[in-house]
Amino acid sequence: MKFIDEFRDAELVRRLADKIAMISTRPARLMEFCGGHTVAIMRNGVRQLLPPHIEMLSGPGCPVCVTSNHDIDESIALASLPDVIITTFGDMLKVPGSYSSLQQARAAGGDIRIVYSTQDALQAARENPHRRVIFLGVGFETTAPTVASAVLQAEKERIDNFSVLCQLKLTPPAMRALLDLGETRINGIICPGHVSAIIGTRPYEAYARDYGVACVVAGFEPVDILQAVEMLVQQVEDGVARVEIAYTRGVKPEGNMKALELMNSVFDTAGASWRGIGDIPQSGLKLKNKYACYDASLQFKVKLPQTREHAGCRCGEVLRGVIKPFDCLLFGKVCTPETPVGPCMVSSEGSCAAYHQYGAADG
Protein backbone atom coordinates (compact mmCIF):
# COMPACT_ATOMS: atom_id res chain seq x y z
CA MET A 1 0.00 0.00 0.00
CA LYS A 2 1.53 3.31 -1.08
CA PHE A 3 2.76 5.45 1.84
CA ILE A 4 2.25 2.62 4.33
CA ASP A 5 4.11 -0.57 3.40
CA GLU A 6 7.31 1.24 2.47
CA PHE A 7 7.40 2.81 5.93
CA ARG A 8 7.25 -0.65 7.51
CA ASP A 9 10.00 -2.15 5.39
CA ALA A 10 12.28 -4.29 7.60
CA GLU A 11 15.36 -3.60 5.48
CA LEU A 12 14.86 0.16 5.73
CA VAL A 13 14.39 -0.19 9.47
CA ARG A 14 17.65 -2.14 9.79
CA ARG A 15 19.59 0.37 7.69
CA LEU A 16 18.29 3.32 9.68
CA ALA A 17 19.11 1.61 12.97
CA ASP A 18 22.64 0.88 11.70
CA LYS A 19 23.08 4.48 10.58
CA ILE A 20 21.96 5.82 13.96
CA ALA A 21 24.42 3.52 15.74
CA MET A 22 27.21 4.66 13.38
CA ILE A 23 26.71 8.42 13.74
CA SER A 24 25.76 8.52 17.42
CA THR A 25 28.66 9.13 19.81
CA ARG A 26 27.03 11.35 22.42
CA PRO A 27 24.39 10.42 25.05
CA ALA A 28 21.00 11.79 24.02
CA ARG A 29 17.60 11.90 25.70
CA LEU A 30 14.74 12.14 23.22
CA MET A 31 11.12 12.65 24.21
CA GLU A 32 8.05 11.97 22.11
CA PHE A 33 5.11 14.32 22.76
CA CYS A 34 2.46 12.12 21.19
CA GLY A 35 0.65 9.12 22.60
CA GLY A 36 0.39 7.69 19.10
CA HIS A 37 4.18 7.78 18.88
CA THR A 38 4.49 6.12 22.28
CA VAL A 39 2.35 3.21 21.14
CA ALA A 40 4.17 2.91 17.80
CA ILE A 41 7.58 2.98 19.50
CA MET A 42 6.58 0.29 21.98
CA ARG A 43 4.73 -1.90 19.48
CA ASN A 44 7.63 -1.91 17.02
CA GLY A 45 10.43 -2.29 19.56
CA VAL A 46 12.11 0.95 18.49
CA ARG A 47 13.85 1.42 21.84
CA GLN A 48 15.55 -1.96 21.49
CA LEU A 49 16.92 -0.98 18.07
CA LEU A 50 18.81 2.04 19.41
CA PRO A 51 22.21 2.24 21.09
CA PRO A 52 21.97 2.17 24.92
CA HIS A 53 23.18 5.77 25.23
CA ILE A 54 20.10 7.03 23.36
CA GLU A 55 17.25 7.17 25.85
CA MET A 56 13.64 7.50 24.75
CA LEU A 57 11.17 9.21 27.09
CA SER A 58 7.40 9.53 26.83
CA GLY A 59 5.86 12.94 27.46
CA PRO A 60 2.39 14.39 28.10
CA GLY A 61 1.07 13.54 24.65
CA CYS A 62 -2.09 11.65 25.61
CA PRO A 63 -5.07 14.03 25.97
CA VAL A 64 -7.05 11.61 28.10
CA CYS A 65 -4.05 11.11 30.42
CA VAL A 66 -3.42 14.81 31.01
CA THR A 67 -7.08 15.57 31.80
CA SER A 68 -7.17 16.57 35.46
CA ASN A 69 -9.28 14.87 38.11
CA HIS A 70 -11.20 18.12 38.52
CA ASP A 71 -12.26 18.02 34.87
CA ILE A 72 -13.22 14.35 35.11
CA ASP A 73 -15.21 15.06 38.27
CA GLU A 74 -17.11 17.79 36.42
CA SER A 75 -17.99 15.33 33.63
CA ILE A 76 -19.25 12.81 36.17
CA ALA A 77 -21.30 15.46 37.97
CA LEU A 78 -22.96 16.53 34.71
CA ALA A 79 -23.89 12.91 34.02
CA SER A 80 -25.98 12.90 37.21
CA LEU A 81 -28.24 15.74 36.06
CA PRO A 82 -31.79 14.85 34.94
CA ASP A 83 -32.56 14.82 31.21
CA VAL A 84 -28.86 15.01 30.30
CA ILE A 85 -27.12 12.76 27.79
CA ILE A 86 -23.33 12.69 27.98
CA THR A 87 -21.53 11.83 24.74
CA THR A 88 -17.85 10.96 24.86
CA PHE A 89 -15.06 9.14 23.11
CA GLY A 90 -14.57 5.65 24.54
CA ASP A 91 -11.19 6.27 26.17
CA MET A 92 -12.78 8.58 28.72
CA LEU A 93 -15.23 6.01 30.07
CA LYS A 94 -12.92 4.17 32.47
CA VAL A 95 -10.71 7.08 33.52
CA PRO A 96 -10.88 7.41 37.31
CA GLY A 97 -11.84 10.78 38.74
CA SER A 98 -11.44 11.63 42.41
CA TYR A 99 -14.04 9.11 43.56
CA SER A 100 -15.66 7.51 40.53
CA SER A 101 -15.57 7.21 36.74
CA LEU A 102 -17.99 7.78 33.90
CA GLN A 103 -18.35 4.02 33.62
CA GLN A 104 -19.50 3.83 37.23
CA ALA A 105 -21.79 6.80 36.69
CA ARG A 106 -23.36 4.97 33.75
CA ALA A 107 -23.83 1.86 35.86
CA ALA A 108 -25.60 4.06 38.41
CA GLY A 109 -28.09 5.19 35.78
CA GLY A 110 -26.43 8.05 33.94
CA ASP A 111 -27.11 8.24 30.21
CA ILE A 112 -23.53 8.19 28.90
CA ARG A 113 -22.99 7.22 25.29
CA ILE A 114 -19.80 6.47 23.38
CA VAL A 115 -19.55 8.37 20.09
CA TYR A 116 -16.95 8.24 17.34
CA SER A 117 -17.22 11.85 16.21
CA THR A 118 -18.76 15.17 17.15
CA GLN A 119 -21.30 14.53 14.38
CA ASP A 120 -22.57 11.54 16.35
CA ALA A 121 -23.12 13.84 19.34
CA LEU A 122 -25.03 16.30 17.17
CA GLN A 123 -27.19 13.49 15.86
CA ALA A 124 -28.01 12.46 19.44
CA ALA A 125 -29.19 16.02 20.05
CA ARG A 126 -31.35 15.96 16.93
CA GLU A 127 -32.93 12.66 17.97
CA ASN A 128 -33.57 13.77 21.56
CA PRO A 129 -34.93 17.33 21.28
CA HIS A 130 -36.36 17.32 24.82
CA ARG A 131 -33.06 16.36 26.45
CA ARG A 132 -29.72 18.16 26.79
CA VAL A 133 -26.81 16.53 25.00
CA ILE A 134 -23.31 17.37 26.23
CA PHE A 135 -20.20 16.42 24.29
CA LEU A 136 -17.04 15.99 26.36
CA GLY A 137 -14.52 17.97 24.33
CA VAL A 138 -11.27 16.27 25.33
CA GLY A 139 -8.32 16.42 22.96
CA PHE A 140 -5.49 18.45 21.45
CA GLU A 141 -5.33 20.60 18.32
CA THR A 142 -6.19 17.53 16.24
CA THR A 143 -9.66 17.32 17.80
CA ALA A 144 -10.36 21.05 18.15
CA PRO A 145 -11.43 21.72 14.52
CA THR A 146 -14.03 18.95 14.68
CA VAL A 147 -15.47 20.41 17.89
CA ALA A 148 -15.51 23.87 16.31
CA SER A 149 -17.35 22.55 13.26
CA ALA A 150 -19.96 20.89 15.50
CA VAL A 151 -20.63 24.17 17.29
CA LEU A 152 -21.03 26.00 13.98
CA GLN A 153 -23.33 23.26 12.69
CA ALA A 154 -25.44 23.45 15.84
CA GLU A 155 -25.74 27.21 15.35
CA LYS A 156 -26.66 26.80 11.68
CA GLU A 157 -29.38 24.24 12.45
CA ARG A 158 -30.44 25.98 15.67
CA ILE A 159 -29.84 22.86 17.72
CA ASP A 160 -30.26 24.51 21.11
CA ASN A 161 -30.06 21.32 23.22
CA PHE A 162 -26.42 20.67 22.30
CA SER A 163 -23.41 21.89 24.29
CA VAL A 164 -19.72 21.15 24.76
CA LEU A 165 -17.75 20.71 27.97
CA CYS A 166 -14.60 22.19 26.50
CA GLN A 167 -11.48 20.53 27.92
CA LEU A 168 -9.34 20.95 24.79
CA LYS A 169 -5.63 21.59 25.29
CA LEU A 170 -2.80 23.09 23.25
CA THR A 171 0.49 21.22 22.90
CA PRO A 172 3.17 23.95 22.54
CA PRO A 173 2.54 25.65 25.92
CA ALA A 174 2.84 22.27 27.65
CA MET A 175 6.15 21.65 25.89
CA ARG A 176 7.47 24.96 27.18
CA ALA A 177 6.17 24.28 30.71
CA LEU A 178 7.89 20.89 30.75
CA LEU A 179 11.16 22.39 29.54
CA ASP A 180 10.88 25.15 32.14
CA LEU A 181 10.50 22.58 34.92
CA GLY A 182 13.92 21.24 34.00
CA GLU A 183 13.38 17.93 35.81
CA THR A 184 14.73 15.94 32.90
CA ARG A 185 17.39 17.10 30.48
CA ILE A 186 15.94 16.70 26.98
CA ASN A 187 18.20 16.92 23.93
CA GLY A 188 15.54 16.37 21.30
CA ILE A 189 11.79 16.24 20.83
CA ILE A 190 9.88 13.97 18.47
CA CYS A 191 7.10 16.43 17.70
CA PRO A 192 3.54 15.11 17.30
CA GLY A 193 2.53 14.23 13.76
CA HIS A 194 -1.24 14.75 13.87
CA VAL A 195 -1.03 17.93 15.95
CA SER A 196 1.65 19.31 13.63
CA ALA A 197 -0.56 18.60 10.62
CA ILE A 198 -2.88 21.24 12.09
CA ILE A 199 -0.52 23.80 13.66
CA GLY A 200 2.56 23.32 11.48
CA THR A 201 6.11 23.59 12.81
CA ARG A 202 6.50 27.29 13.53
CA PRO A 203 5.35 27.01 17.18
CA TYR A 204 8.33 24.72 17.87
CA GLU A 205 10.95 27.19 16.68
CA ALA A 206 11.10 28.81 20.13
CA TYR A 207 12.16 25.53 21.74
CA ALA A 208 15.10 25.12 19.40
CA ARG A 209 16.04 28.79 19.81
CA ASP A 210 15.41 29.32 23.56
CA TYR A 211 16.26 25.88 24.95
CA GLY A 212 18.68 24.42 22.43
CA VAL A 213 16.43 21.41 21.93
CA ALA A 214 16.34 19.68 18.55
CA CYS A 215 12.83 19.22 17.13
CA VAL A 216 11.72 16.82 14.40
CA VAL A 217 8.13 16.03 13.41
CA ALA A 218 7.60 12.31 12.87
CA GLY A 219 5.01 10.05 11.32
CA PHE A 220 3.76 6.87 12.95
CA GLU A 221 5.39 3.95 11.17
CA PRO A 222 8.73 2.37 12.21
CA VAL A 223 10.67 4.00 9.35
CA ASP A 224 9.04 7.36 10.14
CA ILE A 225 10.13 7.24 13.76
CA LEU A 226 13.65 5.99 13.10
CA GLN A 227 14.12 8.64 10.42
CA ALA A 228 13.14 11.29 12.99
CA VAL A 229 15.52 9.78 15.55
CA GLU A 230 18.34 9.80 12.99
CA MET A 231 17.68 13.49 12.25
CA LEU A 232 17.60 14.34 15.96
CA VAL A 233 20.80 12.41 16.66
CA GLN A 234 22.52 14.21 13.80
CA GLN A 235 21.54 17.56 15.29
CA VAL A 236 22.88 16.49 18.69
CA GLU A 237 26.14 15.35 17.13
CA ASP A 238 26.47 18.62 15.21
CA GLY A 239 25.71 20.67 18.31
CA VAL A 240 22.80 22.48 16.65
CA ALA A 241 19.11 22.76 17.39
CA ARG A 242 16.54 23.39 14.67
CA VAL A 243 13.07 22.31 13.58
CA GLU A 244 12.80 19.71 10.84
CA ILE A 245 10.03 17.62 9.31
CA ALA A 246 10.48 13.90 8.76
CA TYR A 247 6.73 13.52 8.14
CA THR A 248 6.64 15.58 4.95
CA ARG A 249 3.74 13.64 3.46
CA GLY A 250 1.48 14.84 6.28
CA VAL A 251 2.89 18.09 7.65
CA LYS A 252 3.67 21.51 6.19
CA PRO A 253 5.49 24.28 8.08
CA GLU A 254 2.39 26.51 7.97
CA GLY A 255 0.04 23.73 9.05
CA ASN A 256 -3.57 23.48 7.91
CA MET A 257 -4.75 27.05 7.45
CA LYS A 258 -8.43 26.15 7.07
CA ALA A 259 -8.41 24.14 10.30
CA LEU A 260 -6.62 26.95 12.13
CA GLU A 261 -9.11 29.51 10.85
CA LEU A 262 -11.96 27.28 11.99
CA MET A 263 -10.46 26.95 15.47
CA ASN A 264 -9.78 30.66 15.76
CA SER A 265 -13.34 31.52 14.72
CA VAL A 266 -14.88 29.49 17.56
CA PHE A 267 -12.31 29.39 20.39
CA ASP A 268 -10.24 31.73 22.52
CA THR A 269 -7.19 30.53 24.42
CA ALA A 270 -7.48 30.07 28.17
CA GLY A 271 -5.59 28.55 31.07
CA ALA A 272 -5.88 24.81 31.54
CA SER A 273 -4.94 22.28 34.21
CA TRP A 274 -2.67 19.43 33.11
CA ARG A 275 -2.26 16.29 35.14
CA GLY A 276 1.27 16.08 36.45
CA ILE A 277 2.17 19.62 35.43
CA GLY A 278 -0.54 21.84 36.91
CA ASP A 279 -2.09 25.02 35.59
CA ILE A 280 -0.50 26.28 32.36
CA PRO A 281 -1.52 29.72 31.06
CA GLN A 282 -2.94 29.88 27.53
CA SER A 283 -2.72 26.12 27.15
CA GLY A 284 -6.42 25.45 26.70
CA LEU A 285 -9.33 26.49 24.53
CA LYS A 286 -12.68 27.95 25.53
CA LEU A 287 -15.67 28.90 23.43
CA LYS A 288 -15.87 32.54 22.43
CA ASN A 289 -18.53 34.62 24.17
CA LYS A 290 -20.73 34.55 21.07
CA TYR A 291 -20.99 30.77 21.49
CA ALA A 292 -21.58 30.81 25.25
CA CYS A 293 -24.96 29.13 24.75
CA TYR A 294 -23.04 25.98 23.71
CA ASP A 295 -20.67 26.05 26.71
CA ALA A 296 -21.75 23.32 29.15
CA SER A 297 -19.66 24.77 31.98
CA LEU A 298 -21.76 27.96 31.75
CA GLN A 299 -25.09 26.33 31.02
CA PHE A 300 -24.96 23.82 33.88
CA LYS A 301 -23.84 24.51 37.43
CA VAL A 302 -22.83 21.44 39.39
CA LYS A 303 -21.34 21.00 42.84
CA LEU A 304 -18.03 19.18 42.69
CA PRO A 305 -16.41 17.10 45.43
CA GLN A 306 -13.02 18.05 46.77
CA THR A 307 -10.48 16.91 44.21
CA ARG A 308 -8.08 14.20 45.31
CA GLU A 309 -5.35 12.13 43.71
CA HIS A 310 -5.11 8.38 44.13
CA ALA A 311 -2.53 7.24 46.64
CA GLY A 312 0.54 5.71 45.03
CA CYS A 313 -0.37 6.65 41.46
CA ARG A 314 2.64 8.21 39.71
CA CYS A 315 0.94 8.99 36.42
CA GLY A 316 1.97 12.63 36.67
CA GLU A 317 5.65 11.70 36.87
CA VAL A 318 5.26 9.33 33.92
CA LEU A 319 3.73 12.14 31.88
CA ARG A 320 6.66 14.42 32.70
CA GLY A 321 9.20 11.78 31.68
CA VAL A 322 10.62 11.66 35.21
CA ILE A 323 9.99 7.93 35.61
CA LYS A 324 9.10 4.99 33.39
CA PRO A 325 5.78 3.23 34.04
CA PHE A 326 7.42 0.19 35.64
CA ASP A 327 8.99 2.50 38.25
CA CYS A 328 5.53 2.92 39.77
CA LEU A 329 4.86 0.31 42.47
CA LEU A 330 1.24 -0.02 41.33
CA PHE A 331 2.12 -0.84 37.71
CA GLY A 332 0.90 -4.26 36.62
CA LYS A 333 -0.18 -5.15 40.15
CA VAL A 334 -2.89 -2.93 41.59
CA CYS A 335 -3.04 -0.89 38.37
CA THR A 336 -3.89 -2.85 35.23
CA PRO A 337 -6.02 -2.11 32.13
CA GLU A 338 -8.86 -3.99 33.81
CA THR A 339 -8.52 -2.13 37.12
CA PRO A 340 -6.79 1.18 36.28
CA VAL A 341 -5.77 3.50 39.09
CA GLY A 342 -4.63 6.29 36.77
CA PRO A 343 -5.50 7.40 33.23
CA CYS A 344 -2.10 6.40 31.82
CA MET A 345 -3.28 2.79 32.15
CA VAL A 346 -6.68 3.51 30.58
CA SER A 347 -6.16 5.31 27.31
CA SER A 348 -5.06 3.43 24.22
CA GLU A 349 -2.34 6.09 23.93
CA GLY A 350 -1.32 5.97 27.59
CA SER A 351 2.31 5.16 28.40
CA CYS A 352 1.42 2.69 31.14
CA ALA A 353 -1.05 0.87 28.89
CA ALA A 354 1.57 0.66 26.12
CA TYR A 355 4.27 -0.64 28.47
CA HIS A 356 1.81 -3.14 29.96
CA GLN A 357 0.67 -4.43 26.57
CA TYR A 358 4.07 -4.69 24.93
CA GLY A 359 6.04 -5.73 27.98
CA ALA A 360 9.08 -3.47 27.60
CA ALA A 361 10.25 -3.72 31.20
CA ASP A 362 13.75 -2.65 30.18
CA GLY A 363 12.48 0.75 28.96
ZIHU-V503317 format. One record per pair of residues at least 6 apart in sequence whose C-alpha atoms are under 6 Angstrom apart, sorted by sequence separation. I is the first residue (numbers start at 1). J is the second residue. If there is no record, write none. Layout:
# ZIHU-V503317
I|J  I|J
This chain:
# ZIHU-V503317
95|101  106|112  207|213  208|214  218|224  273|279  317|323  318|324  335|341  344|350  94|101  218|225  272|279  344|351  345|352  125|133  272|280  337|345  344|352  345|353  93|102  94|103  271|280  337|346  93|103  218|228  271|281  271|282  272|283  216|228  270|282  271|283  272|284  269|282  271|284  270|284  269|284  270|285  269|285  268|285  228|246  267|285  268|286  267|286  267|287  268|288  266|287  267|288  266|288  73|97  90|114  193|217  29|54  31|56  72|97  87|112  89|114  188|213  191|216  193|218  27|53  28|54  29|55  30|56  31|57  32|58  33|59  35|61  76|102  85|111  86|112  87|113  88|114  89|115  187|213  188|214  189|215  190|216  191|217  193|219  27|54  31|58  32|59  33|60  34|61  35|62  85|112  87|114  88|115  188|215  190|217  214|241  216|243  325|352  33|61  69|97  137|165  140|168  213|241  214|242  215|243  216|244  217|245  218|246  219|247  69|98  132|161  133|162  134|163  135|164  136|165  137|166  138|167  139|168  140|169  212|241  216|245  217|246  218|247  21|51  80|110  134|164  137|167  138|168  140|170  79|110  208|241  87|121  208|242  125|162  276|316  275|316  84|131  86|133  88|135  83|131  84|132  85|133  86|134  87|135  88|136  84|133  200|252  201|253  142|195  200|253  141|195  197|251  200|254  200|255  199|255  198|255  197|255  198|256  63|139  173|283  170|283  145|259  169|283  170|284  148|263  169|284  168|284  168|285  145|263  148|266  164|294  163|294  164|295  165|296  163|295  164|296  163|296  29|186  30|187  32|189  29|187  30|188  31|189  32|190  33|191  34|192  28|187  30|189  33|192  68|274  68|275  66|274  67|275  66|275  98|307  13|223  20|230  98|308  7|221  8|222  7|223  70|307  95|343  91|347  60|319  59|319  59|320  59|321  58|321  57|321  65|343  65|344  62|349  36|349  35|349  39|354
